[in-house]
């Protein structure tokens, strides 16, 4: 049985690696540029490049050799990402909570865009993580205020779209602010999506698109989540002001990759050895409900003869009730294992949940690969799985059970991939 589980884990990891390869940002950008060539600058004009997100260095490296003439480039990615970005000026900023380096990067971007003229061509390279990496608070709001807001949003259980709706309303760059600052220059954006459904307004909080909603809607979401009284007074004042009605300048936005394509790649990899069912309905919302849905699929197919693979994509959320360390993928994998432990199967299974960026929450793990022996291993070590889950301490639990998925930073980010294998 142990050898069969090890083989299933190896297959699940290979499927996940195929999903990450499909989201290679440099290749995706090169393919898109072949179909959508860049407009040349006007007389005396420049290329002004702003790359932001976890895939920013790779996208910058793919773009810069294709530009001629005068080029000024800024690349903003997360701290710990040591990838090179050609000749671009690089900022490695805090994520998921913004920091001073991010604030300095945002100011550099604002100054670059404000200097753009009608003959310049602005190119935005946008990928997941960009929302936290470029904090650009409006007048009257400080970086500390933004940090408090971001931490509250991350712990609230709100989905990524609702969080980004709020973030857009407290930024000079998000929700189309980038376009206003760059006007009258032409803006072309290439976007790698980490948002399920690929709504361009939600990716990195939509710097080159219209906002997701209004300040009134942001106030509503914050109040409904019970966050209003936790927010700094400056942010409450800002959200309480009237909505801006300034029309946005146009932009050319190109989607170059996303979660659905990576799920497809994982399924293709697994299909060499398994019949595959790829669920078209993404895993979103509360991690507890997502775990119940996966366990239901496990129960539904427990009588299937022979091996079987089920694949999902998406991005769940965790409502923090404890003080432990973990992330949505680690908690999801541990919760699936707990549900299956209560109603054991007589056949081997493994479940992988991983972030395609290689980082799950504030940890070094991408996620986890659990199996039917995960919780028994924990108990043999004297640990209480239920207490660890109640404390949102999935990272400690999975480190003890030796089930962490460790990949290192991948240089891309198209949300999460989940793989359930039956042996």
Secondary structure, DSSP 8 states (H G I E B T S, - for coil): -HHHHHHHHHHHHHHHHHHHHHT-HHHHHHHHHHHS------TT--EEEEEESTTHHHHHHHHHTT--S-EEEEEEEETT-----TTSEEEEE-SSS--HHHHHHHHHHHHHHHT--TT-EEEEEE-TTHHHH-----TT--HHHHHHHHHHHHTT---HHHHHHHHHTT-SSTTTHHHHHHTTSEEEEEEE--STT--TTTGGG-TTS--SS-HHHHHHHHHHTT-GGGS-HHHHHHHHS----------EEEEEE-HHHHHHHHHHHHTTTSEEEE-SS-EEEEHHHHHHHHHHHHHHTTT-SS-EEEEEEEEEE----S-----HHHHHHHHHHHHHHHT--SS-EEEEEEETTS--TTSS--EEEEETTHHHHHHHTT--HHHHHHTT-HHHHHHHTT-EE-----S----EEEEEEE-
